[in-house]
């Protein structure tokens, strides 16, 4: 029998594959859209019900309706960014994931402690802009897809570029690591204690990637154009097989460390954002503690999910399958909060 519960998410980020995956597992689906953004969910036919609201400030107004529908909420980065983790922590609709993790994801300083305690290589952090003695990337707190990030070469460069930002914006000054950016997509099941690698991606960022297509001579003519790191798309990636044992080890260490400070720990989909250097050293610079948009190229699965499941298995569908298994085995207390 199909599940009587429904899956709900908000219309942005990775909602298409979340809803598609839920339907593939037999769930009814609901998408909550800000008015004017409904068309993709009608066109791709992934939502059984579309609920329109004026803004995300109105989300709590429809909670009772969602509870009556026996809806289970699947979070993604846009949902966390628009709602804020404090509001999410107080939602009463069943939520897939550990809400205690959200404040660690939102605060880059807490993330760094988490990673270091997991025994993972992390970039150097400059405590004061006056200490910048090499290229550094300035990252603002929160999940906003690289918005506002910039490179500073020295203290003077930092002060000049920070003039366009609000004084109360929180940020971290991180050593710029040269290498290949890789985003690893994991899934940890508290039902089976298994860690999976579902896929990898590489981001396409504006305008830094377009600047890289210009010759060095012509780049000099654009000396007053600062590179930015706003993510506009995601490209599939397969890594060297010899890297996989280390990547599994890193993922497992992150999960086990999270159990110490936010019981029952991190579970479901998560991503580690890393740089792989020429010597194959892995430096991890960020955790995303939920589904990431880099999984979107894999609506019908990746080479890794095909190896494990031998059927189409997106991260969105993997979430739905975990929920269905928990419902069937009466273990929803392990995954819904």
TIKENU-392888 format. One record per residue (C-alpha): residue in one letter; x, y, z. Coordinates in Angstrom, 2 decimals. Layout:
% residues N
+---------+---------+---------+---------+
! residuo !      xx !      yy !      zz !
+---------+---------+---------+---------+
!       A !       X !       Y !       Z !
...
+---------+---------+---------+---------+
% end
This chain:
% residues 337
+---------+---------+---------+---------+
! residuo !      xx !      yy !      zz !
+---------+---------+---------+---------+
!       X !    0.00 !    0.00 !    0.00 !
!       X !    1.21 !    3.54 !   -0.73 !
!       X !    2.12 !    5.65 !    2.32 !
!       X !   -0.70 !    7.74 !    3.79 !
!       X !    1.75 !   10.50 !    4.68 !
!       X !    2.65 !   13.19 !    2.16 !
!       X !    5.96 !   14.87 !    1.43 !
!       X !    6.14 !   18.67 !    1.44 !
!       X !    8.91 !   21.12 !    0.62 !
!       X !    9.13 !   24.71 !   -0.56 !
!       X !    9.46 !   25.53 !   -4.25 !
!       X !   13.15 !   26.28 !   -4.72 !
!       X !   16.65 !   24.76 !   -4.67 !
!       X !   16.15 !   20.96 !   -5.01 !
!       X !   12.36 !   20.74 !   -4.71 !
!       X !   11.91 !   19.16 !   -8.15 !
!       X !   13.98 !   16.07 !   -7.34 !
!       X !   12.62 !   15.87 !   -3.77 !
!       X !    9.05 !   15.79 !   -5.07 !
!       X !    9.88 !   13.49 !   -8.00 !
!       X !   11.65 !   11.08 !   -5.64 !
!       X !    8.71 !   11.14 !   -3.22 !
!       X !    6.26 !   10.27 !   -6.03 !
!       X !    8.55 !    7.45 !   -7.17 !
!       X !    8.28 !    5.99 !   -3.66 !
!       X !    4.47 !    6.29 !   -3.65 !
!       X !    4.01 !    9.44 !   -1.56 !
!       X !    1.57 !   12.22 !   -2.29 !
!       X !    3.41 !   15.52 !   -2.74 !
!       X !    2.87 !   19.15 !   -1.74 !
!       X !    4.96 !   22.16 !   -2.74 !
!       X !    4.70 !   25.54 !   -1.02 !
!       X !    5.50 !   28.41 !   -3.40 !
!       X !    5.77 !   32.15 !   -3.09 !
!       X !    3.17 !   33.56 !   -5.46 !
!       X !    4.54 !   33.82 !   -8.97 !
!       X !    6.93 !   30.85 !   -8.72 !
!       X !    4.46 !   27.99 !   -9.24 !
!       X !    4.97 !   27.34 !  -12.96 !
!       X !    7.91 !   24.86 !  -12.82 !
!       X !    6.02 !   22.60 !  -10.41 !
!       X !    2.93 !   22.61 !  -12.66 !
!       X !    4.99 !   22.04 !  -15.79 !
!       X !    7.12 !   19.17 !  -14.47 !
!       X !    4.09 !   17.54 !  -12.80 !
!       X !    5.90 !   16.64 !   -9.58 !
!       X !    3.44 !   18.21 !   -7.12 !
!       X !   -0.02 !   16.86 !   -6.40 !
!       X !   -0.86 !   20.05 !   -4.49 !
!       X !    0.54 !   23.55 !   -4.85 !
!       X !    0.05 !   25.95 !   -1.95 !
!       X !    0.80 !   29.61 !   -2.69 !
!       X !    1.80 !   32.09 !    0.01 !
!       X !    2.70 !   35.77 !   -0.20 !
!       X !    6.12 !   35.30 !    1.40 !
!       X !    8.02 !   32.79 !    3.51 !
!       X !    7.01 !   34.84 !    6.54 !
!       X !    3.58 !   33.24 !    6.06 !
!       X !    4.81 !   29.64 !    6.26 !
!       X !    3.64 !   29.13 !    9.83 !
!       X !    0.11 !   30.14 !    8.79 !
!       X !   -0.27 !   26.94 !    6.74 !
!       X !    1.23 !   24.58 !    9.32 !
!       X !   -2.12 !   23.33 !   10.60 !
!       X !   -3.18 !   22.53 !    7.05 !
!       X !    0.03 !   20.55 !    6.48 !
!       X !   -0.34 !   18.67 !    9.76 !
!       X !   -3.89 !   17.62 !    8.75 !
!       X !   -2.47 !   16.33 !    5.46 !
!       X !    0.00 !   14.17 !    7.47 !
!       X !    2.79 !   15.98 !    5.65 !
!       X !    6.47 !   15.43 !    6.38 !
!       X !    8.73 !   18.42 !    5.68 !
!       X !   11.96 !   17.97 !    3.70 !
!       X !   14.34 !   20.92 !    4.25 !
!       X !   16.82 !   22.26 !    1.73 !
!       X !   19.21 !   25.24 !    1.71 !
!       X !   16.69 !   27.79 !    0.43 !
!       X !   14.23 !   26.79 !    3.13 !
!       X !   16.87 !   27.24 !    5.85 !
!       X !   18.11 !   30.54 !    4.36 !
!       X !   14.62 !   32.04 !    4.00 !
!       X !   13.26 !   30.79 !    7.32 !
!       X !   16.32 !   30.96 !    9.57 !
!       X !   17.23 !   28.09 !   11.87 !
!       X !   15.51 !   29.66 !   14.89 !
!       X !   12.10 !   29.54 !   13.16 !
!       X !   12.75 !   26.05 !   11.84 !
!       X !   13.53 !   24.82 !   15.35 !
!       X !   10.01 !   25.82 !   16.46 !
!       X !    8.04 !   24.28 !   13.59 !
!       X !    5.50 !   21.67 !   14.68 !
!       X !    5.16 !   19.86 !   11.36 !
!       X !    7.16 !   16.58 !   11.27 !
!       X !   10.64 !   17.45 !    9.96 !
!       X !   13.13 !   15.08 !    8.33 !
!       X !   16.46 !   15.77 !    9.99 !
!       X !   18.06 !   16.79 !   13.25 !
!       X !   17.16 !   20.42 !   13.97 !
!       X !   19.97 !   20.67 !   16.55 !
!       X !   22.48 !   20.52 !   13.69 !
!       X !   21.18 !   23.67 !   11.99 !
!       X !   22.94 !   26.21 !   14.21 !
!       X !   26.24 !   24.39 !   13.58 !
!       X !   25.68 !   24.60 !    9.83 !
!       X !   24.77 !   28.30 !   10.01 !
!       X !   27.85 !   29.32 !   12.03 !
!       X !   31.16 !   28.85 !   10.22 !
!       X !   33.12 !   28.98 !   13.48 !
!       X !   31.10 !   26.06 !   14.91 !
!       X !   31.53 !   24.21 !   11.62 !
!       X !   35.28 !   24.58 !   11.90 !
!       X !   35.34 !   23.13 !   15.41 !
!       X !   33.19 !   20.23 !   14.17 !
!       X !   35.54 !   19.49 !   11.28 !
!       X !   38.73 !   19.81 !   13.31 !
!       X !   37.39 !   17.54 !   16.03 !
!       X !   36.60 !   15.03 !   13.28 !
!       X !   40.30 !   14.87 !   12.44 !
!       X !   39.85 !   16.56 !    9.06 !
!       X !   42.21 !   19.00 !    7.32 !
!       X !   40.74 !   22.52 !    7.27 !
!       X !   42.00 !   25.82 !    5.79 !
!       X !   43.79 !   28.36 !    7.98 !
!       X !   41.50 !   31.06 !    9.41 !
!       X !   42.72 !   34.63 !    9.88 !
!       X !   41.39 !   35.97 !   13.18 !
!       X !   42.00 !   39.58 !   12.12 !
!       X !   42.06 !   41.10 !    8.64 !
!       X !   45.39 !   42.74 !    9.51 !
!       X !   46.93 !   39.26 !    9.61 !
!       X !   46.19 !   38.52 !    5.94 !
!       X !   49.56 !   37.60 !    4.40 !
!       X !   48.39 !   35.50 !    1.45 !
!       X !   45.28 !   35.18 !   -0.71 !
!       X !   42.18 !   34.75 !    1.45 !
!       X !   38.51 !   34.23 !    0.63 !
!       X !   35.93 !   36.07 !    2.71 !
!       X !   32.78 !   34.01 !    3.30 !
!       X !   29.62 !   35.28 !    4.92 !
!       X !   27.64 !   33.10 !    7.33 !
!       X !   24.52 !   31.26 !    6.19 !
!       X !   23.48 !   29.18 !    3.17 !
!       X !   23.25 !   31.71 !    0.34 !
!       X !   25.05 !   30.01 !   -2.52 !
!       X !   28.31 !   31.95 !   -2.41 !
!       X !   26.62 !   35.34 !   -2.47 !
!       X !   29.02 !   38.12 !   -1.51 !
!       X !   32.19 !   36.01 !   -1.29 !
!       X !   35.33 !   37.81 !   -2.39 !
!       X !   39.14 !   37.40 !   -2.50 !
!       X !   41.47 !   39.69 !   -0.56 !
!       X !   45.23 !   39.76 !   -1.17 !
!       X !   46.22 !   41.82 !    1.87 !
!       X !   44.71 !   44.02 !    4.63 !
!       X !   44.38 !   47.04 !    2.34 !
!       X !   42.54 !   45.00 !   -0.28 !
!       X !   40.21 !   43.62 !    2.42 !
!       X !   39.29 !   47.09 !    3.75 !
!       X !   38.62 !   48.38 !    0.24 !
!       X !   36.31 !   45.50 !   -0.71 !
!       X !   34.45 !   45.40 !    2.62 !
!       X !   33.13 !   48.94 !    2.12 !
!       X !   30.14 !   47.61 !    0.19 !
!       X !   28.93 !   45.38 !    3.04 !
!       X !   26.98 !   46.05 !    6.20 !
!       X !   29.09 !   46.33 !    9.33 !
!       X !   27.02 !   43.79 !   11.24 !
!       X !   27.38 !   41.03 !    8.61 !
!       X !   29.21 !   38.02 !   10.06 !
!       X !   31.99 !   36.49 !    8.01 !
!       X !   35.10 !   34.35 !    8.18 !
!       X !   38.46 !   35.11 !    6.53 !
!       X !   39.68 !   31.78 !    5.17 !
!       X !   42.93 !   30.87 !    3.47 !
!       X !   42.36 !   30.42 !   -0.27 !
!       X !   43.37 !   26.84 !   -1.10 !
!       X !   44.53 !   26.14 !   -4.66 !
!       X !   43.14 !   22.88 !   -6.05 !
!       X !   39.98 !   21.36 !   -7.51 !
!       X !   36.73 !   22.17 !   -5.66 !
!       X !   34.74 !   18.97 !   -5.13 !
!       X !   31.37 !   18.57 !   -3.41 !
!       X !   30.71 !   15.09 !   -2.03 !
!       X !   27.08 !   14.05 !   -1.48 !
!       X !   26.57 !   11.62 !    1.37 !
!       X !   23.60 !    9.89 !    2.99 !
!       X !   23.70 !    8.43 !    6.48 !
!       X !   20.90 !    6.16 !    7.67 !
!       X !   20.25 !    5.94 !   11.42 !
!       X !   18.00 !    2.95 !   10.66 !
!       X !   20.87 !    0.80 !    9.38 !
!       X !   23.98 !    2.76 !   10.49 !
!       X !   25.16 !    2.79 !    6.87 !
!       X !   26.98 !    5.66 !    5.19 !
!       X !   26.52 !    6.05 !    1.43 !
!       X !   28.22 !    8.20 !   -1.17 !
!       X !   25.51 !    9.05 !   -3.68 !
!       X !   27.28 !   11.48 !   -6.02 !
!       X !   29.72 !   14.37 !   -6.51 !
!       X !   29.50 !   17.71 !   -8.27 !
!       X !   31.51 !   20.73 !   -9.25 !
!       X !   29.93 !   24.18 !   -9.12 !
!       X !   29.77 !   26.75 !  -11.91 !
!       X !   30.14 !   30.18 !  -10.34 !
!       X !   29.61 !   33.70 !  -11.62 !
!       X !   31.64 !   35.57 !  -12.48 !
!       X !   34.84 !   33.77 !  -11.45 !
!       X !   34.37 !   30.92 !  -13.95 !
!       X !   33.63 !   33.25 !  -16.85 !
!       X !   36.73 !   35.32 !  -16.00 !
!       X !   38.77 !   32.14 !  -16.23 !
!       X !   37.80 !   31.80 !  -19.91 !
!       X !   39.51 !   35.08 !  -20.73 !
!       X !   43.21 !   35.20 !  -21.65 !
!       X !   45.65 !   36.67 !  -19.10 !
!       X !   46.24 !   39.64 !  -21.42 !
!       X !   42.53 !   40.46 !  -21.59 !
!       X !   42.07 !   39.88 !  -17.86 !
!       X !   44.45 !   42.77 !  -17.25 !
!       X !   42.01 !   45.01 !  -19.13 !
!       X !   39.37 !   43.99 !  -16.56 !
!       X !   41.52 !   44.83 !  -13.56 !
!       X !   38.63 !   46.67 !  -11.88 !
!       X !   36.31 !   43.63 !  -12.08 !
!       X !   36.36 !   41.63 !   -8.86 !
!       X !   35.58 !   37.90 !   -9.10 !
!       X !   32.42 !   36.72 !   -7.36 !
!       X !   31.38 !   33.21 !   -6.35 !
!       X !   27.60 !   33.07 !   -6.77 !
!       X !   26.61 !   29.52 !   -7.74 !
!       X !   24.54 !   29.44 !  -10.94 !
!       X !   24.72 !   25.74 !  -11.77 !
!       X !   26.13 !   22.32 !  -10.99 !
!       X !   28.15 !   19.90 !  -13.11 !
!       X !   28.37 !   16.12 !  -12.59 !
!       X !   31.71 !   14.72 !  -11.44 !
!       X !   33.24 !   11.28 !  -10.95 !
!       X !   36.34 !   11.18 !   -8.72 !
!       X !   39.37 !    8.90 !   -8.86 !
!       X !   38.39 !    5.57 !   -7.36 !
!       X !   41.49 !    5.58 !   -5.16 !
!       X !   40.08 !    8.61 !   -3.32 !
!       X !   36.90 !    6.82 !   -2.25 !
!       X !   38.25 !    5.06 !    0.89 !
!       X !   39.43 !    8.40 !    2.30 !
!       X !   36.17 !   10.08 !    1.37 !
!       X !   34.17 !    7.39 !    3.17 !
!       X !   36.43 !    7.78 !    6.22 !
!       X !   35.95 !   11.57 !    6.27 !
!       X !   32.16 !   11.26 !    5.96 !
!       X !   31.95 !    8.70 !    8.76 !
!       X !   34.14 !   10.83 !   11.05 !
!       X !   31.84 !   13.83 !   10.55 !
!       X !   28.76 !   11.78 !   11.42 !
!       X !   30.33 !   10.21 !   14.53 !
!       X !   31.57 !   13.56 !   15.83 !
!       X !   28.11 !   15.12 !   15.41 !
!       X !   26.64 !   12.51 !   17.76 !
!       X !   28.77 !   13.96 !   20.58 !
!       X !   27.38 !   17.51 !   20.46 !
!       X !   23.93 !   17.18 !   18.84 !
!       X !   22.47 !   13.77 !   19.67 !
!       X !   21.34 !   11.74 !   17.73 !
!       X !   23.73 !   13.41 !   15.31 !
!       X !   23.75 !   14.17 !   11.61 !
!       X !   21.64 !   11.90 !    9.40 !
!       X !   20.02 !   11.87 !    5.99 !
!       X !   21.71 !   13.73 !    3.15 !
!       X !   24.68 !   16.00 !    3.73 !
!       X !   27.57 !   17.38 !    1.74 !
!       X !   31.22 !   18.09 !    2.44 !
!       X !   32.67 !   20.88 !    0.35 !
!       X !   36.35 !   20.35 !   -0.20 !
!       X !   39.45 !   21.16 !   -2.20 !
!       X !   41.57 !   18.31 !   -3.55 !
!       X !   45.14 !   19.47 !   -3.97 !
!       X !   47.67 !   18.20 !   -6.55 !
!       X !   49.22 !   15.90 !   -3.92 !
!       X !   45.72 !   14.36 !   -3.38 !
!       X !   45.43 !   15.98 !    0.06 !
!       X !   41.79 !   16.71 !    0.90 !
!       X !   40.99 !   19.99 !    2.65 !
!       X !   37.37 !   20.37 !    3.79 !
!       X !   36.02 !   23.89 !    4.14 !
!       X !   32.29 !   23.53 !    4.70 !
!       X !   29.47 !   21.21 !    5.75 !
!       X !   25.95 !   21.37 !    4.33 !
!       X !   23.78 !   19.40 !    6.73 !
!       X !   20.92 !   18.60 !    4.32 !
!       X !   20.35 !   18.00 !    0.60 !
!       X !   22.44 !   20.25 !   -1.66 !
!       X !   21.64 !   21.57 !   -5.14 !
!       X !   24.68 !   19.73 !   -6.48 !
!       X !   22.56 !   16.56 !   -6.42 !
!       X !   20.16 !   18.04 !   -9.02 !
!       X !   22.00 !   16.63 !  -12.09 !
!       X !   21.24 !   13.15 !  -10.77 !
!       X !   17.43 !   12.91 !  -10.94 !
!       X !   17.89 !    9.38 !  -12.37 !
!       X !   20.90 !    8.61 !  -10.21 !
!       X !   24.68 !    8.83 !  -10.47 !
!       X !   27.26 !    6.13 !  -11.28 !
!       X !   27.61 !    5.60 !   -7.52 !
!       X !   23.90 !    5.23 !   -6.79 !
!       X !   23.58 !    2.86 !   -9.77 !
!       X !   26.35 !    0.70 !   -8.34 !
!       X !   24.54 !    0.44 !   -5.01 !
!       X !   20.86 !    0.31 !   -6.05 !
!       X !   20.82 !   -0.76 !   -9.71 !
!       X !   17.79 !    1.50 !  -10.23 !
!       X !   17.22 !    5.26 !  -10.54 !
!       X !   18.04 !    6.74 !   -7.11 !
!       X !   18.34 !   10.49 !   -6.68 !
!       X !   19.10 !   11.96 !   -3.27 !
!       X !   15.47 !   13.10 !   -3.21 !
!       X !   14.26 !    9.56 !   -3.75 !
!       X !   16.74 !    8.22 !   -1.18 !
!       X !   15.18 !   10.55 !    1.41 !
!       X !   11.69 !    9.29 !    0.54 !
!       X !   12.81 !    5.67 !    0.75 !
!       X !   14.29 !    6.25 !    4.22 !
!       X !   11.02 !    7.80 !    5.40 !
!       X !    8.98 !    4.96 !    3.90 !
!       X !   11.20 !    2.37 !    5.58 !
!       X !   10.85 !    4.16 !    8.94 !
!       X !    7.06 !    4.26 !    8.55 !
!       X !    6.91 !    0.56 !    7.66 !
!       X !    9.13 !   -0.48 !   10.58 !
!       X !    7.65 !    2.00 !   13.07 !
!       X !   10.97 !    3.83 !   13.54 !
!       X !    9.91 !    7.36 !   12.62 !
!       X !   11.17 !    8.54 !   16.03 !
!       X !   14.70 !    8.07 !   14.63 !
!       X !   14.27 !   10.39 !   11.63 !
!       X !   11.41 !   12.86 !   12.26 !
!       X !   11.68 !   15.79 !   14.64 !
+---------+---------+---------+---------+
% end
